[in-house]
Amino acid sequence: MILRAITPVLRQLAEKMPVVSLTGPRQSGKSTLARAVFDNFAYVNLEDLEKRAFAIEDPKGFLTEHAFPLIIDEAQYAPGLFSYIQVLCDKKDANGMFILTGSQDFLLSSSIAQSLAGRVAQLHLLPFSIQELSVSPYREHQWENYLYKGFYPRIYDKNLDPTRWYSDYVKTYLERDIRDITHVGDIRTFHQFLMLCAGRTGQIMNFSSLGNDIGVSYQTIKRWVSVLEATNIVVLLQPYYKNFSKRLVKSPKLYFNDPGLASFLLNIKAPSDLQSHYARGALFENLIISEVAKSFYNSGSEPPIYFWRDGSGTEIDLLVERRNRIYPVEIKAGKTFSSDSLEGINAFCSFSDTDPENATLVYGGEERQHRDKIAILPWSRISESAFNHT
């Protein structure tokens, strides 16, 4: 088993809180991690329809039969359990009683907010990170390989063909989660919507444009995007909220939590397909932004990340805000660094009064450099960015 970076935080929180919830996309490794870390806990999976029915119809009897400490997998299927878990936690007054996992954040989080406030620590697990794979036998030396393979553990564990695996993943996701969460009359139209989202990776969200392209309403597109967010397929990166006396773009950008899924939806069937693909730069940007997000999630915190674009078109791909400081990050897929790539970041540092030493340019090459106090980092060394050392 590849050591997950979130493991120490997971252990620590279970020692301090009665309940720990672990959410994330399907197949991101939540169950494997929970069972490996808490191998002395009993385990029950609510994907099992009989166990799910028992938990829904008789939550008190269910918890009596499955004594704690207990891992409840896909706990969002039985939100009625949480009130009874609250009673048990208050009565026992102990830590490390329950580990709850779930792939649908909105169901689990709303139930937690109502029943388990103050008793639960919430963690979020995404698929493997570059950092985790870099110390494993699965390390890749070309970023195109990661974009093709993605980061879902099963692809690596079973040495599966990524195209075949993602095809099955999308079908299962469509048939299970989408039908469970919302009424989609035409699955083919929704599949087309998914592919259009992949084609808009790194772009400002325009719900009306998406709707026009597939013939559904603005409201339908908003609902479908919310479903993709709730099931951890996509994330909407918000614009930075301070204007620096500039007129700002206010709409979010769309990215996939796993860039390999976006690559599959764009019909990329080999790393070589990325060489001349129109979305090459956007997918590389997605790769780096998802890595930054994982670094925060794996430390137990929400990613304080944004993008910035003013009305004149000046743009910074990523802003990280930590301890009242701003860390601008520019992302370029080219394997050779060009000083022209620093124009935007230098302009931003100038009018926002940001120290250039806080700035980073991440590129697709291999050599670390410094220019005008700005760190030029290879994609494989994103963890060395300035915001990781504050």
N, C-alpha and C positions, 0 to 999 in steps of 0.2 A: 504494500500500500504506500502511495506517495504521501508524505507528510503534508498535511494541509496547514497553511500559515495561520489559520484562525484557531487552531487547536489550543494553544495556551490560554487565549481569551475565553474560549468555551469552558475549559476546566475551571478557570478562576471564577467565572460568573456562577457556575453551578455550586461553587463553594460558598457563595455569598447570597444567592437568591433561591427561593423555593422552586421557581419555574424558570426554565430557559426556553425560548422559542427560536427555532432555526428555520428561516424561510429562504426561498430561492427557486430558480427554475427547476422543472422536472429534470432528473438525471444529472443534477449538478454535484451529487455526492453527499447529500444531507443524511440519508439513512446510513450509508456506509460509515460516515464520520461519527455519527451519534453512537452507533453500535460498537465501533472500535474504541472510542474514548470512554464510553460507559458500559463496558462489557459485563458488569455485574448487575445492570438494570434489566428488569423484565421488558419485553418488547411486544407491541401489538401494532398491526398495520391496518388502517381503516380503508385501504383499497379493497380489502377482503369484505365482500358485501354482507356476509353473515355477521362479522364483527361490527361493521358499520351500523347495521340494523340494530344490533344489541346496544351499541353506544347511544343511538338516537332514541330508541324506545324505552330503555331502562338505564339511564346514565349512572344512577347510584349503584345499581347492581353490577354494571360493567366495571366501575372502579373498585367495587368490593372484590370482584373475581380477579381483577388484574392488580395485585397489590403493588404499591410503590416501594422503592424507586422504579419509575416506569417511563419508557420511551413510547410516545404515541405518534405514530407516523401518519402523515396526511390528516392532521387533527382538525383541519378546517371543515371536514365532512360532518363533524358532530359538535357544532358550537354549543349545544346544550350541556356538554361536559364541563365547560369552563366554570360555571357557577358552582358545581359540585367540587371541582378542583380547588376553587377558592376556599370553600368550607374546610376541606381537608388540610389545606396549607395553614389556615388560621388555627385549626385545632391542634395540628402536630407541631407547628412553629419550628420547622426545621428547614434546612437548605438542601438543594439537590434532590428534590422529590420527583419532579417531572421534567422531561425533555419533550417539547412539542415541535414537530416538524410540519411544514406545509409548503405547497407550491403555489398557492393562491393567496397573495398577501392581503388582499382587501377583506376576505372573509375572516382570516385568522386575526388580523390586526383589529378589526371592528369588534370582534368577540372579546379579544384581550382587553381592549379599552373599556368595555362594559363590565367585565368580571374580574380581571386579574391585575388591574392597575396597582402599581406599587409592589407587586409580588413576582413580576416577571422581568427578565432581561431579554431583550430582543437582538438577535444577530441575523445577518444576511449572508448567505453563501452563494457565490457565483461559481461557474466552472473553473478549472485550473487557471492559474496565472502563469505568465512567462517565468516569474521568479520561482514558483513551485516546480515547474518542469525543468528549469535550468540545473537543478541538482538531482535529476533523475535520469534514467536511461533514455528518456523520450525527448531530451533536449534537441531543439532544432537550431541550425545556424543561419537559416534564411527566413526572414519574416514572412515571405510568401507561403512557406510551408505551414506556418501557424494559421494564416488566413484561410488556407484551403482546408486544413484539418479541423480548425476550431479548437475548443478547449474542453469539450465534454469528456468526463473521465472514461466512459465506456469505450469510446473510440480508441483510446490508448491502451486500456486494460485488456481488451479483446483483439487488438490490432485489426479493427474493422475498417472497411472501405468508407471514407467519410460521406461520399455521395449517396451510397446506399443507406447509411445510418440516418443521415439528415432527411432523406426521403421518407423513411419510416417514422421518424420523429415528428415531422410535419403532419403526416396522416394521422398519427395517434393523437397529436395535440389538437388537430381540427376536430376529430371525431369525439374526443373526450372532453377537453376543457371548454372549447367554444360552445358546444351543445349544452354543457352543464351550466355555463355562466350566462349566456345570452342566446336569444333566438335568432339564428342566422338561417334565413330561408334558403339561400343558395350558397353552398359551401364553395362552389367553383368561383363565385364572385369574391368570396372572402379570400380564397387562395390567390386570386389575382391582386387583391388589395395587399396581401403580404409581399408579393413580388414587387409591387409598386413602391412599398415602403422601403424595401431593400435598395431600389434604384434611387431613393431620396436620402440615403444615408448621408449624414453630415449636412443636410440642407435645412433651411428654415421651414418649419411646418406650415403648410397651406392646406387646410382641411377642405376648402371649396374646390381647389384644383384637383386633389385626390378624388373627391366625390364625382367631379365632372368626368374624370378619366375612366371611371368604371360605372357611371350611371346610377349612383346612389346619393342620398342627401348629405348635406354638411353635418347634420345631427347624427346620422348613421356612422359617418367616418369618425366623429368625435367619440362615439360610443365604442367603436371597434378599437380605436387607439387606446382607450382606457382599459379595454380588456387585455390588449397586448402588454400594457404597463402592469396591470394587476397580476398577470401570470408570468411576469419577469422575462418577457420576450424582448421588449424595447424599453428604452429610457428616453425621456424628453429632457435634454440639457437646457436649463433655463439661462436667459441672458443675465449678465451682471447688472445689479440694480442701481449702482451709483453712476451718475451721468458724466462727471468730469466736465460739466458745461457743454455737453454734446447731445445732439438728438440721437436717441438710441433705437435700435431694433428691439421690439418687445416680445416677439414670438419665439418659442423654443426651437431647438434643433432636434432631429430624430437620430438616435443611434440604437444599435442592437447590443444586448448584453453579451451575446456571443457573436463575434464577427464572422466565425465560420458559418453560422446559419445564414447571415446576410450574403456571404459568398455563394453558398448553395442556391439561394433564391435567385441569384444573378447568373445561374447556370455556369459557374466556374467549376470545372471538373478536374482540374490539375493545377498545381502551382504555376506552371508556365502560362496558363490562361491569363494570369494577372499582368503579364509583361506589357501588354498593349490594351488592357481593358480600360474603358472610360471611367470606371469607378475605382481604379487603383488607388488614387490619392485619398479618396473618401474612406475606403476600407482600411487603409493604413492609419488614417486619423482615428477611425473607430477602434482599431486595435490598441492604440496608445491611450485613448481616453478610457476604454474599459479597464486597462491595466491600472491606471491611476485610481479609478473607482474601486477596484479590487483591493488595492493597498489600504484604503481607508476601511472598507468593510471588514477586512481581515484583522484590523486592529480594534474592531468593535465600535466604529464610529461611522456616521453618515458622511458621504463624500461632500466636502464644501467646494464643489466645482461648478463653473459657469463658462459661458463664452462671452465675448464682447464684440459688438459691431456698431459703429456709429452710422449716421445718415449719409456720410460721404463714402462709405465702403471700407473704411479702415477696420480691420478685424484681427482679433486674437483668438486662436482656436480654443484655448483653454485658460481659464483663470482659476487658481486655487487660492482660497482665502483662509489663512491660518493666523491666529493670534494677532488680529488686526493688521496683518500684512497681506499684500497681494503678490502672487507669484505667477507671472504670465508665462505661458508655454506655447510656442509655435511648433507645428508638426509638418514635416516635409518628407514625402516618400522617397525622394531621390537618394541614391547611394553615394553621391558626391555632394559635399557641402558647398554652397555658393553664398558669398557675402551679401548678395542681393536679398537673400531670405531673411535678413535681419532688419530690413527697412521698416516693416510693420511693428516689430517689437521695439525697435529704437524709438519710433514715433510714439508708441503707447507709453513707454517709460518716461519720455520727455513731458508729455502733457498731463500724465497722471502722477508725476513726481514719484515714480517707482525706481528703486535702486536697481540698476542693471544686473547687479550680482544676484538678485532674486529671480532673474529671467533665465529661461531654458529654451533652447531649440533642439527638438528631437528629430533625428533624420534616419533614413534607411540604411546608412552606412555603418562602418565598424570602428572608426577612430574617434576618440574623445579629444575635443579641442576647447580653446577659449578664444573668444573674439570680443573686444570692447567690454570685458568683464562678464560677458554672457557665456554660460556653459553650453557647448555644442555636444550633445549626448547621442551615442548610438542607440537605436531602438531597444537593444538588449540590456541597456544600462539605465532605463527610465527610473529605476529605484534610487539612483544617485542624484535626482533632481533636488534643487535647493529646498523645496517645501518639505522634503522628507527628512530634513536635518534641523528643523526648528523645534 
